[in-house]
Amino acid sequence: MVQIVLAEPKWQKILTDADRRGLSALFWSHLNLYGKFELDMSKRLDLGPDLAPGPETEVGQPT
């Protein structure tokens, strides 16, 4: 969506190089290039009733 808006000639004339550098940080600051992620073992994932196997379901068996 941002690409569509910034492709308009109106915005190309308004944005300076400093503005474009600021937009770059907006997107790239959330990436972790090393593949690490925070895992909070004190919280459970909400998988919903369809994704969480019940005690009657064996691993590898169709539900």
N, CA, C and O atoms as a Tripos MOL2 file, in Angstrom:
@<TRIPOS>MOLECULE
protein
  252   251    63     0     0
PROTEIN
NO_CHARGES

@<TRIPOS>ATOM
      1 N           0.8200   -1.1860    0.0000 N.3       1 MET1
      2 CA          0.0000    0.0000    0.0000 C.3       1 MET1
      3 C           0.8700    1.2580    0.0000 C.2       1 MET1
      4 O           0.5800    2.2240   -0.7060 O.2       1 MET1
      5 N           1.9230    1.2340    0.7880 N.am      2 VAL2
      6 CA          2.8220    2.3870    0.8340 C.3       2 VAL2
      7 C           3.4820    2.5970   -0.5260 C.2       2 VAL2
      8 O           3.6590    3.7310   -0.9700 O.2       2 VAL2
      9 N           3.8460    1.4910   -1.1870 N.am      3 GLN3
     10 CA          4.4750    1.6000   -2.5000 C.3       3 GLN3
     11 C           3.5450    2.2560   -3.5060 C.2       3 GLN3
     12 O           3.9900    3.0370   -4.3470 O.2       3 GLN3
     13 N           2.2760    1.9490   -3.4300 N.am      4 ILE4
     14 CA          1.2990    2.5270   -4.3550 C.3       4 ILE4
     15 C           1.1940    4.0270   -4.1450 C.2       4 ILE4
     16 O           1.1800    4.8000   -5.1030 O.2       4 ILE4
     17 N           1.1200    4.4310   -2.8860 N.am      5 VAL5
     18 CA          1.0120    5.8630   -2.5770 C.3       5 VAL5
     19 C           2.2780    6.5960   -2.9960 C.2       5 VAL5
     20 O           2.2060    7.6600   -3.6110 O.2       5 VAL5
     21 N           3.4380    6.0320   -2.6670 N.am      6 LEU6
     22 CA          4.7020    6.7070   -2.9810 C.3       6 LEU6
     23 C           5.0280    6.6930   -4.4680 C.2       6 LEU6
     24 O           5.9060    7.4350   -4.9100 O.2       6 LEU6
     25 N           4.3430    5.8680   -5.2450 N.am      7 ALA7
     26 CA          4.5640    5.8430   -6.6930 C.3       7 ALA7
     27 C           3.8940    7.0220   -7.3970 C.2       7 ALA7
     28 O           4.1940    7.3130   -8.5560 O.2       7 ALA7
     29 N           2.9940    7.6930   -6.6970 N.am      8 GLU8
     30 CA          2.3090    8.8340   -7.3010 C.3       8 GLU8
     31 C           3.2940    9.9860   -7.4850 C.2       8 GLU8
     32 O           4.0920   10.2620   -6.5890 O.2       8 GLU8
     33 N           3.2490   10.6600   -8.6300 N.am      9 PRO9
     34 CA          4.1710   11.7710   -8.8990 C.3       9 PRO9
     35 C           4.0980   12.8780   -7.8490 C.2       9 PRO9
     36 O           5.1010   13.5320   -7.5620 O.2       9 PRO9
     37 N           2.9230   13.0860   -7.2810 N.am     10 LYS10
     38 CA          2.7580   14.1210   -6.2470 C.3      10 LYS10
     39 C           3.7170   13.8730   -5.0790 C.2      10 LYS10
     40 O           4.3720   14.8030   -4.6080 O.2      10 LYS10
     41 N           3.8020   12.6250   -4.6100 N.am     11 TRP11
     42 CA          4.6530   12.3110   -3.4620 C.3      11 TRP11
     43 C           6.1250   12.2810   -3.8510 C.2      11 TRP11
     44 O           6.9840   12.5940   -3.0270 O.2      11 TRP11
     45 N           6.4300   11.9110   -5.0850 N.am     12 GLN12
     46 CA          7.8210   11.8930   -5.5220 C.3      12 GLN12
     47 C           8.4170   13.2940   -5.5110 C.2      12 GLN12
     48 O           9.6140   13.4620   -5.2810 O.2      12 GLN12
     49 N           7.5860   14.2950   -5.7560 N.am     13 LYS13
     50 CA          8.0570   15.6760   -5.7400 C.3      13 LYS13
     51 C           8.1920   16.2100   -4.3160 C.2      13 LYS13
     52 O           9.0620   17.0370   -4.0420 O.2      13 LYS13
     53 N           7.3350   15.7400   -3.4110 N.am     14 ILE14
     54 CA          7.3080   16.2640   -2.0420 C.3      14 ILE14
     55 C           8.4170   15.6750   -1.1720 C.2      14 ILE14
     56 O           9.0500   16.4010   -0.4050 O.2      14 ILE14
     57 N           8.6620   14.3510   -1.2840 N.am     15 LEU15
     58 CA          9.6100   13.6790   -0.3990 C.3      15 LEU15
     59 C          11.0520   14.0430   -0.7300 C.2      15 LEU15
     60 O          11.4620   14.0520   -1.8910 O.2      15 LEU15
     61 N          11.7970   14.3380    0.3100 N.am     16 THR16
     62 CA         13.2280   14.6080    0.1440 C.3      16 THR16
     63 C          13.9980   13.3050    0.3800 C.2      16 THR16
     64 O          13.4100   12.2850    0.7370 O.2      16 THR16
     65 N          15.3060   13.3490    0.1800 N.am     17 ASP17
     66 CA         16.1280   12.1720    0.4490 C.3      17 ASP17
     67 C          16.0500   11.7790    1.9250 C.2      17 ASP17
     68 O          16.0300   10.5910    2.2490 O.2      17 ASP17
     69 N          16.0060   12.7600    2.8120 N.am     18 ALA18
     70 CA         15.8980   12.4850    4.2480 C.3      18 ALA18
     71 C          14.5650   11.7920    4.5670 C.2      18 ALA18
     72 O          14.5220   10.9040    5.4190 O.2      18 ALA18
     73 N          13.4980   12.1840    3.9040 N.am     19 ASP19
     74 CA         12.1960   11.5360    4.1060 C.3      19 ASP19
     75 C          12.2500   10.0710    3.6740 C.2      19 ASP19
     76 O          11.7260    9.1970    4.3630 O.2      19 ASP19
     77 N          12.8780    9.8130    2.5500 N.am     20 ARG20
     78 CA         12.9870    8.4370    2.0620 C.3      20 ARG20
     79 C          13.8340    7.5840    3.0010 C.2      20 ARG20
     80 O          13.5250    6.4150    3.2290 O.2      20 ARG20
     81 N          14.9070    8.1710    3.5470 N.am     21 ARG21
     82 CA         15.7180    7.4320    4.5140 C.3      21 ARG21
     83 C          14.9050    7.1150    5.7670 C.2      21 ARG21
     84 O          15.0650    6.0430    6.3520 O.2      21 ARG21
     85 N          14.0450    8.0250    6.1800 N.am     22 GLY22
     86 CA         13.1870    7.7840    7.3400 C.3      22 GLY22
     87 C          12.2060    6.6620    7.0940 C.2      22 GLY22
     88 O          11.9390    5.8670    7.9950 O.2      22 GLY22
     89 N          11.6640    6.5800    5.8960 N.am     23 LEU23
     90 CA         10.7520    5.4850    5.5630 C.3      23 LEU23
     91 C          11.4720    4.1500    5.5430 C.2      23 LEU23
     92 O          10.8990    3.1330    5.9330 O.2      23 LEU23
     93 N          12.7020    4.1370    5.1010 N.am     24 SER24
     94 CA         13.4720    2.9080    5.0600 C.3      24 SER24
     95 C          13.6280    2.3240    6.4640 C.2      24 SER24
     96 O          13.4630    1.1190    6.6550 O.2      24 SER24
     97 N          13.9410    3.1570    7.4300 N.am     25 ALA25
     98 CA         14.0930    2.6910    8.8180 C.3      25 ALA25
     99 C          12.7710    2.1750    9.3770 C.2      25 ALA25
    100 O          12.7590    1.2590   10.1990 O.2      25 ALA25
    101 N          11.6740    2.7480    8.9410 N.am     26 LEU26
    102 CA         10.3650    2.3100    9.4000 C.3      26 LEU26
    103 C          10.1460    0.8380    9.0990 C.2      26 LEU26
    104 O           9.5810    0.1200    9.9240 O.2      26 LEU26
    105 N          10.5790    0.3750    7.9390 N.am     27 PHE27
    106 CA         10.3610   -1.0090    7.5430 C.3      27 PHE27
    107 C          11.4870   -1.9340    7.9910 C.2      27 PHE27
    108 O          11.2200   -3.0570    8.4180 O.2      27 PHE27
    109 N          12.7220   -1.4940    7.9070 N.am     28 TRP28
    110 CA         13.8510   -2.3810    8.1640 C.3      28 TRP28
    111 C          14.2050   -2.5100    9.6290 C.2      28 TRP28
    112 O          14.9290   -3.4400    9.9850 O.2      28 TRP28
    113 N          13.7370   -1.6340   10.4970 N.am     29 SER29
    114 CA         14.1180   -1.7080   11.9090 C.3      29 SER29
    115 C          13.4710   -2.8850   12.6190 C.2      29 SER29
    116 O          13.9150   -3.2470   13.7090 O.2      29 SER29
    117 N          12.4440   -3.4950   12.0480 N.am     30 HIS30
    118 CA         11.7540   -4.6070   12.6820 C.3      30 HIS30
    119 C          12.2780   -5.9690   12.2330 C.2      30 HIS30
    120 O          11.8110   -6.9980   12.7210 O.2      30 HIS30
    121 N          13.2350   -5.9910   11.3170 N.am     31 LEU31
    122 CA         13.7700   -7.2540   10.8220 C.3      31 LEU31
    123 C          14.9470   -7.7000   11.6660 C.2      31 LEU31
    124 O          15.7320   -6.8840   12.1480 O.2      31 LEU31
    125 N          15.0560   -8.9790   11.8330 N.am     32 ASN32
    126 CA         16.2110   -9.5540   12.5020 C.3      32 ASN32
    127 C          16.8890  -10.4600   11.4860 C.2      32 ASN32
    128 O          16.3710  -11.5280   11.1630 O.2      32 ASN32
    129 N          18.0240  -10.0490   10.9920 N.am     33 LEU33
    130 CA         18.6880  -10.7530    9.9120 C.3      33 LEU33
    131 C          19.3360  -12.0570   10.3570 C.2      33 LEU33
    132 O          19.8050  -12.8240    9.5160 O.2      33 LEU33
    133 N          19.3730  -12.3230   11.6500 N.am     34 TYR34
    134 CA         20.0330  -13.5140   12.1490 C.3      34 TYR34
    135 C          19.0590  -14.6420   12.4740 C.2      34 TYR34
    136 O          19.4830  -15.6970   12.9460 O.2      34 TYR34
    137 N          17.7760  -14.4480   12.2340 N.am     35 GLY35
    138 CA         16.8040  -15.4960   12.4320 C.3      35 GLY35
    139 C          16.4440  -15.7560   13.8780 C.2      35 GLY35
    140 O          15.8170  -16.7740   14.1690 O.2      35 GLY35
    141 N          16.8090  -14.8860   14.7890 N.am     36 LYS36
    142 CA         16.4760  -15.0660   16.1970 C.3      36 LYS36
    143 C          15.0970  -14.4900   16.4640 C.2      36 LYS36
    144 O          14.6600  -13.5630   15.7820 O.2      36 LYS36
    145 N          14.4260  -15.0330   17.4400 N.am     37 PHE37
    146 CA         13.1510  -14.4700   17.8470 C.3      37 PHE37
    147 C          12.9770  -14.6730   19.3420 C.2      37 PHE37
    148 O          13.5090  -15.6200   19.9210 O.2      37 PHE37
    149 N          12.2300  -13.7750   19.9560 N.am     38 GLU38
    150 CA         11.9660  -13.8440   21.3880 C.3      38 GLU38
    151 C          10.8950  -14.8980   21.6350 C.2      38 GLU38
    152 O           9.8710  -14.9070   20.9520 O.2      38 GLU38
    153 N          11.1110  -15.7690   22.5830 N.am     39 LEU39
    154 CA         10.1530  -16.8010   22.9280 C.3      39 LEU39
    155 C           9.8120  -16.6550   24.4060 C.2      39 LEU39
    156 O          10.6650  -16.8450   25.2730 O.2      39 LEU39
    157 N           8.5720  -16.3210   24.6790 N.am     40 ASP40
    158 CA          8.1080  -16.1550   26.0490 C.3      40 ASP40
    159 C           7.4420  -17.4520   26.4980 C.2      40 ASP40
    160 O           6.2920  -17.7200   26.1510 O.2      40 ASP40
    161 N           8.1660  -18.2470   27.2650 N.am     41 MET41
    162 CA          7.6690  -19.5540   27.6880 C.3      41 MET41
    163 C           6.6060  -19.4500   28.7810 C.2      41 MET41
    164 O           6.0120  -20.4590   29.1610 O.2      41 MET41
    165 N           6.3620  -18.2460   29.2890 N.am     42 SER42
    166 CA          5.3290  -18.0830   30.3120 C.3      42 SER42
    167 C           3.9470  -17.8640   29.6970 C.2      42 SER42
    168 O           2.9480  -17.8300   30.4150 O.2      42 SER42
    169 N           3.8840  -17.7140   28.3650 N.am     43 LYS43
    170 CA          2.6030  -17.5150   27.6860 C.3      43 LYS43
    171 C           2.3330  -18.6750   26.7520 C.2      43 LYS43
    172 O           3.2560  -19.2580   26.1830 O.2      43 LYS43
    173 N           1.0550  -19.0050   26.5960 N.am     44 ARG44
    174 CA          0.6530  -20.0720   25.6750 C.3      44 ARG44
    175 C           0.1790  -19.4620   24.3630 C.2      44 ARG44
    176 O          -0.3840  -18.3670   24.3440 O.2      44 ARG44
    177 N           0.4120  -20.1760   23.2720 N.am     45 LEU45
    178 CA         -0.1120  -19.7550   21.9860 C.3      45 LEU45
    179 C          -1.5920  -20.1040   21.9090 C.2      45 LEU45
    180 O          -1.9990  -21.1960   22.3050 O.2      45 LEU45
    181 N          -2.3920  -19.1790   21.4000 N.am     46 ASP46
    182 CA         -3.8130  -19.4340   21.2250 C.3      46 ASP46
    183 C          -4.0100  -20.1090   19.8700 C.2      46 ASP46
    184 O          -4.1970  -19.4370   18.8560 O.2      46 ASP46
    185 N          -3.9660  -21.4370   19.8600 N.am     47 LEU47
    186 CA         -4.0830  -22.1800   18.6120 C.3      47 LEU47
    187 C          -5.5240  -22.4520   18.2250 C.2      47 LEU47
    188 O          -5.7910  -22.8470   17.0900 O.2      47 LEU47
    189 N          -6.4480  -22.2510   19.1340 N.am     48 GLY48
    190 CA         -7.8480  -22.5050   18.8540 C.3      48 GLY48
    191 C          -8.1650  -23.9840   19.0000 C.2      48 GLY48
    192 O          -7.2500  -24.8030   19.0770 O.2      48 GLY48
    193 N          -9.4290  -24.3360   19.0380 N.am     49 PRO49
    194 CA         -9.8170  -25.7260   19.2650 C.3      49 PRO49
    195 C          -9.5000  -26.6460   18.0850 C.2      49 PRO49
    196 O          -9.3320  -27.8480   18.2890 O.2      49 PRO49
    197 N          -9.4130  -26.1290   16.8710 N.am     50 ASP50
    198 CA         -9.1790  -26.9700   15.6990 C.3      50 ASP50
    199 C          -7.7150  -27.3500   15.5240 C.2      50 ASP50
    200 O          -7.4160  -28.3770   14.9140 O.2      50 ASP50
    201 N          -6.8010  -26.5440   16.0460 N.am     51 LEU51
    202 CA         -5.3790  -26.7890   15.8130 C.3      51 LEU51
    203 C          -4.6930  -27.5250   16.9540 C.2      51 LEU51
    204 O          -3.6670  -28.1710   16.7420 O.2      51 LEU51
    205 N          -5.2410  -27.4370   18.1510 N.am     52 ALA52
    206 CA         -4.6150  -28.0780   19.3000 C.3      52 ALA52
    207 C          -5.0790  -29.5310   19.3830 C.2      52 ALA52
    208 O          -6.2810  -29.7790   19.4800 O.2      52 ALA52
    209 N          -4.1480  -30.5100   19.3480 N.am     53 PRO53
    210 CA         -4.5600  -31.9090   19.4370 C.3      53 PRO53
    211 C          -5.0820  -32.2350   20.8220 C.2      53 PRO53
    212 O          -4.5540  -31.7670   21.8310 O.2      53 PRO53
    213 N          -6.1110  -33.0340   20.8540 N.am     54 GLY54
    214 CA         -6.6770  -33.4680   22.1260 C.3      54 GLY54
    215 C          -6.0000  -34.7350   22.6010 C.2      54 GLY54
    216 O          -5.1730  -35.2910   21.8780 O.2      54 GLY54
    217 N          -6.3220  -35.2100   23.7940 N.am     55 PRO55
    218 CA         -5.6780  -36.4090   24.3270 C.3      55 PRO55
    219 C          -6.0180  -37.6740   23.5400 C.2      55 PRO55
    220 O          -5.2680  -38.6480   23.5870 O.2      55 PRO55
    221 N          -7.1380  -37.6710   22.8180 N.am     56 GLU56
    222 CA         -7.5240  -38.8610   22.0590 C.3      56 GLU56
    223 C          -6.8320  -38.9390   20.7080 C.2      56 GLU56
    224 O          -6.9170  -39.9690   20.0390 O.2      56 GLU56
    225 N          -6.1510  -37.8820   20.2880 N.am     57 THR57
    226 CA         -5.4940  -37.8320   18.9800 C.3      57 THR57
    227 C          -4.0550  -38.3000   19.1240 C.2      57 THR57
    228 O          -3.3130  -37.7610   19.9440 O.2      57 THR57
    229 N          -3.6510  -39.2880   18.3440 N.am     58 GLU58
    230 CA         -2.2590  -39.7370   18.3600 C.3      58 GLU58
    231 C          -1.4920  -38.9570   17.3180 C.2      58 GLU58
    232 O          -2.0490  -38.5520   16.2980 O.2      58 GLU58
    233 N          -0.2350  -38.7510   17.5680 N.am     59 VAL59
    234 CA          0.6180  -38.0290   16.6320 C.3      59 VAL59
    235 C           0.7210  -38.8430   15.3460 C.2      59 VAL59
    236 O           0.9730  -40.0480   15.3800 O.2      59 VAL59
    237 N           0.5230  -38.1740   14.2170 N.am     60 GLY60
    238 CA          0.6290  -38.8220   12.9150 C.3      60 GLY60
    239 C          -0.6610  -39.4630   12.4420 C.2      60 GLY60
    240 O          -0.7300  -39.9230   11.3030 O.2      60 GLY60
    241 N          -1.6880  -39.5070   13.2850 N.am     61 GLN61
    242 CA         -2.9700  -40.0850   12.8990 C.3      61 GLN61
    243 C          -3.9170  -38.9730   12.4500 C.2      61 GLN61
    244 O          -3.9480  -37.9160   13.0800 O.2      61 GLN61
    245 N          -4.6860  -39.1750   11.3860 N.am     62 PRO62
    246 CA         -5.6530  -38.1470   10.9630 C.3      62 PRO62
    247 C          -6.7390  -37.9700   12.0050 C.2      62 PRO62
    248 O          -7.1360  -38.9200   12.6800 O.2      62 PRO62
    249 N          -7.2140  -36.7390   12.1250 N.am     63 THR63
    250 CA         -8.2660  -36.4400   13.1160 C.3      63 THR63
    251 C          -9.6300  -36.6620   12.5260 C.2      63 THR63
    252 O         -10.6370  -36.4630   13.2050 O.2      63 THR63
@<TRIPOS>BOND
     1     1     2 1
     2     2     3 1
     3     3     4 2
     4     3     5 am
     5     5     6 1
     6     6     7 1
     7     7     8 2
     8     7     9 am
     9     9    10 1
    10    10    11 1
    11    11    12 2
    12    11    13 am
    13    13    14 1
    14    14    15 1
    15    15    16 2
    16    15    17 am
    17    17    18 1
    18    18    19 1
    19    19    20 2
    20    19    21 am
    21    21    22 1
    22    22    23 1
    23    23    24 2
    24    23    25 am
    25    25    26 1
    26    26    27 1
    27    27    28 2
    28    27    29 am
    29    29    30 1
    30    30    31 1
    31    31    32 2
    32    31    33 am
    33    33    34 1
    34    34    35 1
    35    35    36 2
    36    35    37 am
    37    37    38 1
    38    38    39 1
    39    39    40 2
    40    39    41 am
    41    41    42 1
    42    42    43 1
    43    43    44 2
    44    43    45 am
    45    45    46 1
    46    46    47 1
    47    47    48 2
    48    47    49 am
    49    49    50 1
    50    50    51 1
    51    51    52 2
    52    51    53 am
    53    53    54 1
    54    54    55 1
    55    55    56 2
    56    55    57 am
    57    57    58 1
    58    58    59 1
    59    59    60 2
    60    59    61 am
    61    61    62 1
    62    62    63 1
    63    63    64 2
    64    63    65 am
    65    65    66 1
    66    66    67 1
    67    67    68 2
    68    67    69 am
    69    69    70 1
    70    70    71 1
    71    71    72 2
    72    71    73 am
    73    73    74 1
    74    74    75 1
    75    75    76 2
    76    75    77 am
    77    77    78 1
    78    78    79 1
    79    79    80 2
    80    79    81 am
    81    81    82 1
    82    82    83 1
    83    83    84 2
    84    83    85 am
    85    85    86 1
    86    86    87 1
    87    87    88 2
    88    87    89 am
    89    89    90 1
    90    90    91 1
    91    91    92 2
    92    91    93 am
    93    93    94 1
    94    94    95 1
    95    95    96 2
    96    95    97 am
    97    97    98 1
    98    98    99 1
    99    99   100 2
   100    99   101 am
   101   101   102 1
   102   102   103 1
   103   103   104 2
   104   103   105 am
   105   105   106 1
   106   106   107 1
   107   107   108 2
   108   107   109 am
   109   109   110 1
   110   110   111 1
   111   111   112 2
   112   111   113 am
   113   113   114 1
   114   114   115 1
   115   115   116 2
   116   115   117 am
   117   117   118 1
   118   118   119 1
   119   119   120 2
   120   119   121 am
   121   121   122 1
   122   122   123 1
   123   123   124 2
   124   123   125 am
   125   125   126 1
   126   126   127 1
   127   127   128 2
   128   127   129 am
   129   129   130 1
   130   130   131 1
   131   131   132 2
   132   131   133 am
   133   133   134 1
   134   134   135 1
   135   135   136 2
   136   135   137 am
   137   137   138 1
   138   138   139 1
   139   139   140 2
   140   139   141 am
   141   141   142 1
   142   142   143 1
   143   143   144 2
   144   143   145 am
   145   145   146 1
   146   146   147 1
   147   147   148 2
   148   147   149 am
   149   149   150 1
   150   150   151 1
   151   151   152 2
   152   151   153 am
   153   153   154 1
   154   154   155 1
   155   155   156 2
   156   155   157 am
   157   157   158 1
   158   158   159 1
   159   159   160 2
   160   159   161 am
   161   161   162 1
   162   162   163 1
   163   163   164 2
   164   163   165 am
   165   165   166 1
   166   166   167 1
   167   167   168 2
   168   167   169 am
   169   169   170 1
   170   170   171 1
   171   171   172 2
   172   171   173 am
   173   173   174 1
   174   174   175 1
   175   175   176 2
   176   175   177 am
   177   177   178 1
   178   178   179 1
   179   179   180 2
   180   179   181 am
   181   181   182 1
   182   182   183 1
   183   183   184 2
   184   183   185 am
   185   185   186 1
   186   186   187 1
   187   187   188 2
   188   187   189 am
   189   189   190 1
   190   190   191 1
   191   191   192 2
   192   191   193 am
   193   193   194 1
   194   194   195 1
   195   195   196 2
   196   195   197 am
   197   197   198 1
   198   198   199 1
   199   199   200 2
   200   199   201 am
   201   201   202 1
   202   202   203 1
   203   203   204 2
   204   203   205 am
   205   205   206 1
   206   206   207 1
   207   207   208 2
   208   207   209 am
   209   209   210 1
   210   210   211 1
   211   211   212 2
   212   211   213 am
   213   213   214 1
   214   214   215 1
   215   215   216 2
   216   215   217 am
   217   217   218 1
   218   218   219 1
   219   219   220 2
   220   219   221 am
   221   221   222 1
   222   222   223 1
   223   223   224 2
   224   223   225 am
   225   225   226 1
   226   226   227 1
   227   227   228 2
   228   227   229 am
   229   229   230 1
   230   230   231 1
   231   231   232 2
   232   231   233 am
   233   233   234 1
   234   234   235 1
   235   235   236 2
   236   235   237 am
   237   237   238 1
   238   238   239 1
   239   239   240 2
   240   239   241 am
   241   241   242 1
   242   242   243 1
   243   243   244 2
   244   243   245 am
   245   245   246 1
   246   246   247 1
   247   247   248 2
   248   247   249 am
   249   249   250 1
   250   250   251 1
   251   251   252 2
@<TRIPOS>SUBSTRUCTURE
     1 MET1         2 RESIDUE 1 A MET
     2 VAL2         6 RESIDUE 1 A VAL
     3 GLN3        10 RESIDUE 1 A GLN
     4 ILE4        14 RESIDUE 1 A ILE
     5 VAL5        18 RESIDUE 1 A VAL
     6 LEU6        22 RESIDUE 1 A LEU
     7 ALA7        26 RESIDUE 1 A ALA
     8 GLU8        30 RESIDUE 1 A GLU
     9 PRO9        34 RESIDUE 1 A PRO
    10 LYS10       38 RESIDUE 1 A LYS
    11 TRP11       42 RESIDUE 1 A TRP
    12 GLN12       46 RESIDUE 1 A GLN
    13 LYS13       50 RESIDUE 1 A LYS
    14 ILE14       54 RESIDUE 1 A ILE
    15 LEU15       58 RESIDUE 1 A LEU
    16 THR16       62 RESIDUE 1 A THR
    17 ASP17       66 RESIDUE 1 A ASP
    18 ALA18       70 RESIDUE 1 A ALA
    19 ASP19       74 RESIDUE 1 A ASP
    20 ARG20       78 RESIDUE 1 A ARG
    21 ARG21       82 RESIDUE 1 A ARG
    22 GLY22       86 RESIDUE 1 A GLY
    23 LEU23       90 RESIDUE 1 A LEU
    24 SER24       94 RESIDUE 1 A SER
    25 ALA25       98 RESIDUE 1 A ALA
    26 LEU26      102 RESIDUE 1 A LEU
    27 PHE27      106 RESIDUE 1 A PHE
    28 TRP28      110 RESIDUE 1 A TRP
    29 SER29      114 RESIDUE 1 A SER
    30 HIS30      118 RESIDUE 1 A HIS
    31 LEU31      122 RESIDUE 1 A LEU
    32 ASN32      126 RESIDUE 1 A ASN
    33 LEU33      130 RESIDUE 1 A LEU
    34 TYR34      134 RESIDUE 1 A TYR
    35 GLY35      138 RESIDUE 1 A GLY
    36 LYS36      142 RESIDUE 1 A LYS
    37 PHE37      146 RESIDUE 1 A PHE
    38 GLU38      150 RESIDUE 1 A GLU
    39 LEU39      154 RESIDUE 1 A LEU
    40 ASP40      158 RESIDUE 1 A ASP
    41 MET41      162 RESIDUE 1 A MET
    42 SER42      166 RESIDUE 1 A SER
    43 LYS43      170 RESIDUE 1 A LYS
    44 ARG44      174 RESIDUE 1 A ARG
    45 LEU45      178 RESIDUE 1 A LEU
    46 ASP46      182 RESIDUE 1 A ASP
    47 LEU47      186 RESIDUE 1 A LEU
    48 GLY48      190 RESIDUE 1 A GLY
    49 PRO49      194 RESIDUE 1 A PRO
    50 ASP50      198 RESIDUE 1 A ASP
    51 LEU51      202 RESIDUE 1 A LEU
    52 ALA52      206 RESIDUE 1 A ALA
    53 PRO53      210 RESIDUE 1 A PRO
    54 GLY54      214 RESIDUE 1 A GLY
    55 PRO55      218 RESIDUE 1 A PRO
    56 GLU56      222 RESIDUE 1 A GLU
    57 THR57      226 RESIDUE 1 A THR
    58 GLU58      230 RESIDUE 1 A GLU
    59 VAL59      234 RESIDUE 1 A VAL
    60 GLY60      238 RESIDUE 1 A GLY
    61 GLN61      242 RESIDUE 1 A GLN
    62 PRO62      246 RESIDUE 1 A PRO
    63 THR63      250 RESIDUE 1 A THR
